[in-house]
Amino acid sequence: MLSKRIISCLDVRNGNLAKSVKFVDTKDIGDPVSKAKEYYDDGLDELVFYDITASSDDRNIMLDVVEAVAKQVYIPFSVGGGIRSVEDASKLLWAGAEKINVNSAAVQRPALIKECAHAIGNQNTVLSMDILKVEISRDFPSGYEVVINGGRTRMGIDALTWALQGEELGAGELVVNSIDADGTREGYELNLTRMIAEAVSIPVIASGGAGKPEHLYDVLTEGKADAALVASMVHYNEYTVSELKKYLHDRGVKVRLKF
């Protein structure tokens, strides 16, 4: 049985670490480079960096910040935001990223997933999905809709359908981010995470809603996620990565402990 992973998300805006609630009311809260080093030193399994306005601003990701973070961590480092081509993805790998996360541009042009997977490998190509809960209907049989551009644009695409298509196109991993839970710190969207995890054969990272250790336990067991993404609960120094891992270990969840 593979160990469950704890992943921290660094949302970056204009070079600063930022945090929002349900993708609005975004505030700058610190320096992403120093936080990356802090989490790495405390036993973090993986780091995800999102340039949260690259897609909505129609610009390329800030490579200088990616390079600065990459120099501080020696764990899998995944980067997303504004990736529209294999060239964009390749530049990020040269800057120090191990994986790239495609989102908005992939929804608009699904072939991007296949192109990236072919060029840099399935294992390095991650599909991030921003998802909004909606009424179950003929168009949305799962009850969830895909949105893009930082939650600004609803796409009329069923989330489960898109997850399955992303896997078929070559994504090696999925980040399932619930906009309804994002930043609320009231727990992950377990139904959404479990539904997608049961439908695909690639790892699923649960994102959005972590507020206390119990939430990680719930999504890694009941939600069947392979990894839990955390942000606010560590950014504001309420919990450390090592504390979260110890909690999970003590409750019988297999995690990689720092020795």
Secondary structure, 3 states (H helix, E strand, C coil): CCCEEEEEEEEEECCEEEEEECCEEEEEEECHHHHHHHHHHCCCCEEEEEECCCCCCCCCCCHHHHHHHHCCCCCCEEEECCCCCHHHHHHHHHHCCCEEEECHHHHHCCHHHHHHHHHHCHHHEEEEEEEEECCCCCCCCCCEEEEECCCCEEEEEEHHHHHHHHHHHCCCEEEEEECCCCCCCCCCCHHHHHHHHHHCCCCEEEECCCCCHHHHHHHHHCCCCCEEEECHHHHCCCCCHHHHHHHHHHCCCCECCCC
